[in-house]
Amino acid sequence: MKKIGFVDYFISEWHANNYPAWIDRIAAEMGVDYKVAYAWAELETSPIDGLTTAEWCEKFGAESCATIDELCEKSDVIVILSPSNPETHLRYAEAVLKHGKRTYIDKTFAPDSAVAKEIFALGEKYGTPFFSTSALRYATELDAVDAPDSLLVTGGGSNLPEYFIHLGEMVVKKMGAVKCVKATANGSQWIIQAKTTSGKDATMIWGASMPYGAYMTKSGKETWKSLKSPFFDGLIADMLNFFETGKASFDCAETLEVMALRDAALAAVETPGEEIEV
């Protein structure tokens, strides 16, 4: 059995609470043997539900580690979580990647594009394979149209800075790099229009209660898809395949494109109507 170590800001949060069972199920389906075996969290007690790291480990059959180094030494592969606190990822990546073990870094990859580049530099420095993505990359509905002429994606979440990553990931996956964006407010919603480097148009609509969906056009044909496929299953399967092979299913440089797009989009909502270069 290959042992997975979880590194988190506080361990009892939605991703850490759901990934272990999904990993067990999908590993069995893939015929590989992985188990969440170790956990370390910077905060001892979760501000969400009051569960301590030791209590979480007892609940999930894992062992609590006193330090990140201890976790990395004992684990075969690492998952850096802290999905709501990307400002911690550079510190955690510095501590983890030096051990040379294959690592998945949860969304949002970094607080900004500059820090994202620093993390990539750490991976090169230590020769450690890693990758990061939004689970929405694996929504199979996005595959209904190959190389669309235009794209509109919708999505929600409690706040734009944390949940924009899902919209940006879908745009970069389907349309490639973006060169400029412009934002418009529609009540509490944000409409962010983008122009890709290939000259195509993409639009992202975020609202707290907005469902995830994609509207794609190609050669005059329109396709609308509600994103209801089990995209987290796709994420976990790709994560396990990466742990096996050291290779992600996509060009990891896209993560830097997504982060650059996020920087520009967040700047655009501060100056509505102004075009912001990516």
C-alpha positions in Angstrom: 0.0 0.0 0.0 1.2 3.5 -0.9 0.5 6.0 1.9 -0.8 9.5 1.3 0.0 12.4 3.6 -2.4 15.3 3.9 -0.9 18.8 4.7 -3.5 21.4 5.6 -4.1 24.7 7.4 -6.8 23.0 9.5 -7.6 19.4 8.7 -11.4 19.2 9.2 -12.7 21.0 6.1 -14.7 19.9 3.1 -11.9 18.6 0.9 -10.1 16.7 3.6 -13.4 15.3 4.8 -14.4 13.9 1.4 -11.1 13.0 -0.3 -10.3 9.9 1.8 -13.5 7.9 0.9 -13.2 9.0 -2.8 -9.6 7.9 -2.9 -10.5 4.5 -1.4 -13.3 3.9 -3.9 -11.5 5.2 -7.0 -8.2 3.5 -6.1 -10.2 0.2 -5.9 -11.8 0.9 -9.3 -8.4 1.6 -10.9 -6.7 -1.4 -9.3 -4.2 0.7 -7.4 -3.5 0.6 -3.6 -3.5 4.0 -1.9 -4.7 5.1 1.5 -4.7 8.4 3.4 -2.4 7.5 6.2 -1.0 10.7 7.7 -2.1 14.2 8.4 -0.5 17.5 9.6 -2.3 20.8 10.1 -1.0 24.1 11.1 -4.0 24.9 13.3 -4.8 22.2 15.8 -8.5 22.8 15.8 -10.8 23.4 12.9 -12.6 26.7 13.0 -15.4 25.1 11.0 -16.5 22.3 13.3 -14.1 22.3 16.3 -12.5 19.0 15.4 -8.9 18.6 16.3 -6.3 17.0 14.1 -6.1 14.0 16.4 -9.8 13.6 16.4 -9.9 13.9 12.6 -7.2 11.2 12.3 -9.1 8.9 14.6 -12.2 9.4 12.5 -10.4 8.7 9.2 -8.0 6.0 10.4 -4.9 8.2 9.9 -1.9 9.1 12.0 -1.3 12.7 13.2 2.2 13.9 12.5 4.0 16.5 14.7 5.7 18.2 11.8 5.5 18.4 8.0 8.9 16.8 7.8 7.7 13.8 9.7 4.7 13.5 7.4 6.8 13.7 4.3 9.3 11.1 5.6 6.5 8.6 6.3 4.3 9.3 3.2 4.9 7.9 -0.3 3.0 10.8 -1.9 1.7 14.2 -0.6 -1.5 16.2 -0.9 -1.3 19.9 0.1 -4.8 20.9 0.8 -5.7 24.3 2.5 -8.2 25.0 -0.3 -9.5 28.2 1.3 -6.1 29.5 2.3 -3.9 29.6 -0.7 -1.6 32.1 1.0 -0.2 29.1 2.9 0.8 27.1 -0.2 4.2 28.6 -0.8 5.3 27.8 2.8 3.9 24.3 2.6 5.4 23.7 -0.9 8.8 24.8 0.4 8.5 22.3 3.2 7.1 19.5 1.1 8.7 19.7 -2.3 12.3 19.4 -0.9 11.4 15.8 -0.1 11.1 14.9 -3.8 7.8 13.0 -3.5 5.0 13.4 -6.0 2.6 16.1 -4.8 -0.8 17.4 -5.6 -1.6 21.0 -4.5 -5.2 21.8 -4.1 -7.1 24.7 -5.6 -6.6 27.7 -5.4 -3.0 26.9 -6.3 -1.6 30.2 -5.0 -2.8 33.7 -3.9 -1.5 35.3 -7.1 0.5 34.6 -10.2 3.8 35.8 -8.7 3.6 33.2 -5.9 2.5 30.6 -8.4 5.7 31.1 -10.3 7.7 30.8 -7.0 6.1 27.4 -6.4 6.9 26.2 -9.9 10.5 27.3 -9.3 10.6 25.2 -6.2 9.4 22.2 -8.1 12.3 22.7 -10.6 14.8 23.4 -7.9 14.0 20.1 -6.1 13.1 18.1 -9.2 9.8 17.2 -7.6 6.8 16.5 -9.9 3.6 18.2 -8.8 0.3 19.5 -10.3 -2.8 21.5 -9.4 -6.2 22.0 -10.9 -9.8 22.8 -10.2 -12.1 19.8 -10.2 -14.2 21.5 -12.9 -11.5 20.7 -15.4 -12.9 17.1 -15.3 -16.6 18.0 -16.0 -17.2 15.7 -19.0 -19.8 18.0 -20.4 -17.0 20.3 -21.5 -15.9 17.7 -24.0 -19.2 18.0 -25.9 -17.6 20.6 -28.2 -14.0 20.4 -29.4 -12.2 23.7 -29.9 -15.3 25.9 -29.6 -15.4 29.3 -31.4 -16.7 31.0 -28.2 -17.4 29.9 -24.6 -19.6 31.1 -21.7 -19.2 29.5 -18.3 -21.2 30.1 -15.1 -20.5 29.2 -11.5 -20.9 30.3 -7.9 -19.5 30.0 -4.4 -19.3 32.1 -1.3 -16.8 34.6 -2.7 -15.3 35.4 -6.1 -11.6 35.3 -5.1 -11.9 31.7 -3.9 -14.3 30.3 -6.5 -13.1 32.1 -9.6 -10.5 29.3 -10.1 -13.3 27.0 -11.4 -14.3 29.5 -14.1 -10.8 30.3 -15.1 -9.8 26.6 -15.2 -12.6 25.8 -17.7 -11.8 28.8 -19.9 -8.1 27.9 -20.1 -8.8 24.3 -20.7 -11.2 25.0 -23.6 -9.9 28.2 -25.0 -6.2 28.5 -24.1 -4.4 31.6 -22.8 -6.3 34.9 -22.3 -4.8 38.2 -23.2 -7.3 40.7 -21.7 -10.5 40.9 -19.6 -13.2 43.4 -18.7 -15.7 43.1 -15.8 -19.3 44.4 -15.5 -21.4 44.2 -12.4 -25.0 42.8 -12.7 -26.4 43.3 -9.2 -24.3 40.9 -7.0 -23.1 39.0 -10.1 -20.0 39.6 -12.0 -19.8 39.2 -15.8 -16.1 38.9 -16.9 -15.5 39.1 -20.6 -12.2 37.7 -21.9 -10.4 37.8 -25.2 -8.0 34.9 -25.8 -4.6 35.1 -27.5 -6.1 33.4 -30.5 -8.8 36.1 -30.8 -11.7 34.1 -29.5 -14.2 35.3 -26.9 -14.9 33.8 -23.5 -17.3 35.0 -20.9 -17.4 34.0 -17.2 -20.4 34.8 -15.0 -20.0 34.4 -11.3 -22.8 34.7 -8.7 -23.0 33.2 -5.2 -25.9 30.9 -6.1 -25.0 30.5 -9.8 -25.0 26.8 -11.0 -22.1 25.6 -13.0 -22.7 25.4 -16.7 -21.1 25.9 -20.1 -22.5 27.4 -23.3 -20.3 26.7 -26.3 -20.6 27.7 -30.0 -18.9 26.2 -33.0 -19.7 26.8 -36.7 -23.0 28.4 -35.8 -24.2 25.5 -33.6 -25.0 26.3 -30.0 -24.5 23.8 -27.1 -25.6 24.4 -23.5 -24.5 22.0 -20.8 -25.3 21.9 -17.1 -22.2 20.6 -15.4 -23.5 17.6 -13.4 -21.0 14.9 -14.1 -18.9 13.5 -11.2 -16.0 15.8 -11.8 -14.4 15.1 -8.4 -14.1 11.5 -9.5 -12.2 12.7 -12.5 -9.9 14.8 -10.2 -9.2 11.9 -7.9 -8.5 9.5 -10.7 -6.1 11.9 -12.3 -4.4 12.5 -8.9 -3.9 8.8 -8.4 -2.7 8.3 -12.0 -0.2 11.2 -11.4 1.0 9.5 -8.2 1.6 6.3 -10.2 3.2 7.8 -13.3 4.5 11.3 -12.3 2.5 12.8 -15.2 -0.7 14.9 -15.2 -3.2 14.5 -18.0 -2.7 18.1 -19.1 0.1 20.6 -19.6 0.8 21.9 -16.1 1.9 25.2 -17.5 -1.9 25.9 -17.9 -1.9 26.4 -14.1 0.2 29.5 -14.6 -2.2 30.7 -17.3 -5.2 30.2 -15.0 -3.4 32.1 -12.2 -2.6 35.0 -14.5 -6.2 35.1 -15.7 -7.4 35.1 -12.0 -5.1 38.1 -11.2 -6.5 40.0 -14.2 -10.1 39.1 -13.4 -9.8 40.2 -9.8 -8.2 43.5 -10.9 -11.0 44.0 -13.4 -13.8 43.8 -10.8 -12.0 46.6 -8.9 -12.2 48.8 -12.0 -15.5 47.8 -13.8 -15.5 48.6 -17.5 -11.7 48.9 -17.8 -9.8 46.5 -20.0 -7.1 44.7 -18.0 -4.3 42.9 -19.7 -3.4 39.4 -18.5 
